[in-house]
Amino acid sequence: MHDTTHDTTQDIKHDTTSDSTHDARAAAASPAGAPPAGAPSAGASPPAPARGAALEVAGVPTADRARVDGLHVDGTAIVYRLYDVGYEIALDRALDLLAASAPERVRPVRGEAQALQIRNPPVTVILGHERVTLGGAPFPVEVSARLFDFGVVSLRARVELPPRLAWGEFVALGSALDTGAPLAPLFAHHLRLLTERVAAAVERPGVAEQAEDYIVYRVGRLTDGAGAPVAPARLGDADVVPLLLNETRPLSADARRELLPHRFSYYEDDLAILTWDNALVVEPREHDADVQFILEFANAQLLELRYYDARLDAELPAMYDRIAALRRGGGRSLVRNRYAGLLGALQAQVADSTEIVERVENALKVTDDVYLARVYSAALEIFRARAWRAGIDRKLAIVRETYAMLNGEAQATRAEVLEAAIVLLIVLEIVMALVWE
């Protein structure tokens, strides 16, 4: 989406609609966008353990390499792709339509999650199990979906990785997933099947061009070479640069502070590091997916803001063209307002956009500054949600001002017609009086 009224579009995250957004992400998130040296491609051979030690130090300053040497990971990667599939999804109806797949309404489970109020909890459903090839090796994938009432479907592919991966191998597999290519056909297939199943629950159905991608690298256990547990605090910013920023050269301390400022920990054995299009979450409790839930929710809200920003981008020039066409169509009408149809369309556009944006922003409310609330606020800050909302507000203001101008012009025309009619009646009365005399 590109508009002179919204400079923040230069910073949008990577999505499947435009290659230029990848360049924007690279400019905002990292000084170089090349894949890590030695990272496997979709058709390459799987990384051998002997290469893991070389991979695990790529992009890590020499002084910091001791922290990741011998580090092993038990974890998974959850790849998200979010779509706008309609104006609204009736979640109760969707529950009925998906009953055969045992859907559920999920909320965060931590005690501090009470700081988050979810007006209409989304519906979560497992769609099936697949296999995906990464680096020439097949990996099992669980495909699931989460449906939000404001019209967003989030497809999730949970890629199960082998146990005790060397840190470098974990980074290499993450780089292979970051391209999005291995999972694109899988997402397209399951999106089609899911939208067909829930079509009756979707108001104004239609899949938008905009999509949102995000990856969570979920680590359940960190161990050293001897298998002893390692505290997440051992992972410094320099260690996660190759994974989260896709950089193979060591970054300066200033760059690391600027690009990786959002680091959170609640217990001694957990950690969350957030970036523009991925996150590292270390969480030993398998059932605790609250941070992932919050990040997914924030991405869904971002997608809706992007969608309505793009919709208004397209609406503004179309509005100007319609005004010009109506003015070229002839003089003022004495019997009707020539802008009536356009005014009705503008009023509906403002009402729809305002209503859905307000509903999206109020879908999840933060009532206290505790752990999950801080994670959610940081995610919105990273995604520049306020800037997107400001851009939408500016464009809606233009539409409202145009509506007021056209309506004022129509009112002035009616006033002139009324004045002419009064003058005509006065003249007619005078003429008739003279004739009678």
N, C-alpha and C positions, 0 to 999 in steps of 0.2 A: 504494500500500500504506500502510495507516494502522493504527498499533497503539500503544497506550499504553506498551508495553514497549520501544519502539524510537523514540526521539525523532529519530534521524537520518533517518527517512523524510521529514521535512519538507524535506530538501535534495536529494531525488532529481532526476536529470536529466530533461529533456524526453523523454517517450516517447508512443507512440500510444495507450496504454491509458486515460489520464485527463487531462482538461484541467487538473486541479488541479496536476499535476506541472510544468506550464509556469509556474504561479504560484510554485511552490517554487523552480524554477530562477531565476526572475527575482529572488526575494528573496535567494537565495544568491549570484547572480552579478552582478546589476546593480540599481541603484536604480530603473530605469525599463525597461519591456519593450516600448515602442512601436517600430515599425519606423522606420528612418532617414527623415527628411524627404527627399522626392524619390526614394526608392527605388522601382523599378518593381514593380508587382504582376504576377500571372500574366497578366492580360489587358491590361496597359498597353503602350504603344509602347516599343520599345527605346530606351535612353538615347542621346541624340545626343551627338557629340563636344563640341558647344558646352556641353553641360550637365556634361560630365565634370569640368571645372575647378571648378564649384560643388559637385559631389558630393564631390570628393576632399578638400575642406577641412571638410566637415560633421563636427562633433564634434572637430575639431582646434583647439587654442588658436591664436590669431592669431600668437603668437610662434613657433610650430612649423610654420606652414603652408609655409614656404619649403622644408622638407625633402621634401614630397610634391608641391609644384607642379612640373609637368612630368615626374613619375615615371611610367614605363610598365612594364607587367607582361606577361611571357609565362608563362602558367601554366594550371593546370587546377583543378577542384574535385572532390574524391572524397567522395561522400556514402555513409555507411555506415548500414545498418539491420540489426540483429542480432536473431535469433530463437532461442528454445529450442525445438527440434523433437523432443526425446526424452531419455531417460535417458542414452544413450550412442550414439556413432556408431562403427562398426567401419571405420576409415579404409582398411584394406587392401581390404575388400569394396567400399567406396565408390569406390576407385580403379578397380576392375574395372567397376563399374556405369557410371562416367563415362568409360570408356576412349575413346569416340567423340569426346569433347571435349578430349582430350589434357590430362588433369589432371596436376598436379605437386605434390611436397612441397617447400615453400619454407622456408628459414631466412634469418636476417639474414646479409649478406655482408661487412660491415665487419670489419676486423681486430679491433676492440675488441668485436665481437659474441661473442667467445669467453667473455666474462663472463656470457653468457646460455646456460643449458642448457635445451633444449626436449626433454622426454621423448618426446613423440610429435608430430612436426611436422604441422601441419594440411595439408589437401589444398586446393589452389587450382585453380579451373577457370573458363574464360571461357564465359559463357552466351549471349552474342550482342551485337548492336549495335542501338541504338534511336535515336530523336530525341526531344528534350524541348523544349517551348516555354518560354522565359524572356523576360519583357518583350516578348512579341509576336514574338520571333525564334526560329527553330529552332536547336538545338545538337546535335551528335552526342554519343552516350553509349555507352560500352562498359560492359556489365553483366557482372560476374563474381561469384564466390562463394568463400568460404573456409570449410571444414568443420573443426570442432574435435572431438576425440574425446569431450569431456564434454557433447556434445549440442547445441552451438551452431552455427548457420549464419549467417555474415556475408555479406549481399548488399552489393555495392559498385557504385555508379554513377559512373563517371569521366566528368565533363562536360568536353569539350574546348572551351576558350574561344578567341576570336579573338586573334591575336598583337598585341602592343603596345597592350594596353588601357590607357587612362589609369587611374590608381589609383582615382579616383572611380567609374569604370565597373566596375572589378573589385569594389569594395565593394558597388555596387548589385546586381550579379549574385549576389554572395554572400548578400546580404539576401533576394533572391528564393528562393534555394535553402534558406535557413535555415527557411522556413516548412514545408518538407517536402511541401507540397501537390503541386508539379509531378511528383514522382517516386513518390507513393504508389501509383497504379495499376500502375506499372511494377514496383515491388517486389512487390506482391501477386501479379501474374501470374507472375513468375519464381520466387517462393517456392513457389507451387503446383506448377509444372512440376518444380522441383528436388526437392521432397519426394517427388513421385511416382517420380522416377528412382532415388532412393537409399533408398526405403522398406525394402528388404530388408536394408539395412545399419544401420538404426536400431532400437535396443532400446527398447521401450515408446514407440512414436511418438505424437506429438501436439504441436501448436503451442501454446505457452503464450500467455497474454494479454500478458505483459510483453514489451516490445521495447526496444531501445536504439538511439538515433540519435547520430551523430557526423559532423562534417564536417572534412576536412582541405583547407585551401586551399594547394595546392602551387604554388610559384613556381619556375620554372626559370631565369628571367633577369629582372633589374631593370635598366632603362636610363633615361637622362635624355632630354630633348627632342631631343638631337642623336644619340641612339642609342648613346652611350658607356655601358659597364657602370657600375653603381652598387653599392657594397658594401652588404650587408644591414644592416650596423651603422647605416646612415643612418636606418633605420626605428626611431623611438623608440616608447615605449609609447603616447604620445598619438596617433601616426599610425595605430596598429592598433586603437584603441578602436572606431571605427565598424564595422570588419569583424568583430572577435572578440567584442565586447560589445554590438553593435547599438545603440550610443548615438549620438545626434545632437548632444547638448550636450557641451561640453568637461567632462571630469571633473577633479576636484581631484587634486593630486599624491598626496595620501594615498590616495584611491580607486584611482588607477592602481597604486600600490605594492601595495595589498592585493589587487586583482583580477588583476593581471598579474605575479605574482612569479616565474613559472616560464619563464625565458628561457635557452636553451642555444645554444652555438655551439662547434663542434669545429675547423672550418677557417675561414679568413677569409671564404670565400664562401658559408658556410651559416648557417642560423639556424632555430631551432625555438622557437615561443612557444605554450605550452599553456594552455587554459582548460577550463572545466567541460564544454562540449559542442562545442567546435571547436578547431582549431589552425592556425597558420600555419607552413608548412614551406618554407623557401627552400633549395633543393638543386639545383645546376647539373648534377649527374650524373644523367641520366635513369634509369639502372638502379638507383640507390641509393634504395630505398624502406624502409630499415630503421626509420626513425622512425615511418613509417606502420604498419609491421608491429607495432611495439611498442604503439602506441596502440590498434590494432585488438585485439590480444591482451588488453590491459588492459580494454577495453570488453567483450570476451567474458567475462572473469572477473567483471566487475561485474554483467553480466546474470545469471549463474548465482547470484551471491550474492543479488541482488534476487529472483530466482525462488524460491529456497528460503526466503528470509525471508517472502515472500508466502504460500508453501505452509504454513509454520509458523503464520503469522497466522491462516489459515483453519482449521488443525488444532486449535489450542488451544480455541476456543469449541465446536467440534464434539466434542472430547474431553470437555469439561465436560458437554455435553448428554447424551452417551452414559452418562457416570457417573450423572447424575441419573436418566436413564431406567431404568438397571439397578437403582438403589436403590428407585425407585418400583415396580419390578416385583414386589416381594414380599420375604419374609424370606430368611434365609440358607439356602442349599442344603446338604443333608447329604451329597450324593453327588458334587457337582461344583463347581468354582469359577465363579461367575457372571461373573467378570471375565476369564475365560480368553481369549475372543475379542478383547476390548479390549486386554488385555496383549500379545497377539501382534501386534496392529496397531501399538501404540505402540513395541514393540521393532523392528519392521520400519521404522517411520518414522525412528527415531533412527539405525538402521544405514544406511539409504539416504542421509539428509541428511549424516551425518558422512562417509561414504565419498566422496560426490560433491564435497563442499566441500573435503575434503583433496586430492582428485584435481585439482580446479580450481586450488587454490593452489600445488600442486606441479608443475603443467603447465609452468611457466617459472620457473627459479631464477636468481637473481643471485649470482654468485660473486666479483665485484670491483666497485669503485666507479669505473667508467669511464663514458664518454659515454652509451652506450645504457642502461647500468644506471641512471644518474642520471635519464634520461628516463623509464624504466619506473617507478622509485620515485616520481618526481614525479606521474606519471599516477595511480598507486594512491593517492597522498596527495590529489590533487584529487578523485578519485572516492570518497574516504572508505571505501576497502575495509576498513580495520581496524574502522571503526565498524559497517559492515554485518556483518562477521564476529562482532563482539562481540554484536550483536543476535541473530544466529542462535544463538550459544553460550548466551545467556541463555534463549532459548526452548527449546532442547534441554535445558537444565538443568531447566526447568519440567516438560518431558515426562518426563525421567528421575526427578525427584522424585515425580511423580504415579504413575509405574510402581512405584516403590519403596513408596509409600503403599498402592496397591491390592494389590500383591503381599503386603505385610505384613498387610493386612486379611484377605486370603485365607488366609495362613498361620495367622493367629490363629483364624480360623473353623475350619480343619482341626484345630488344636490343641484347641479347645473340644470339637469333635465327638469327637476321640480320648479326651479326658478323660471326656466323658459316657459313652462306650462302656466305658471301664475301670470307672467307677463302677457302670454297669449290670451288668457282668459280676460285680463283687464282690457286689452286692446279690443277683443271681441265684444265685450260689454259696452265699450265706448262706441264702437261702430254700430252696434244694434240700437243704442240710444239715439245716435244721430239719424239712423234710418227711420226710426219711429217718429222722430220730430219732423 
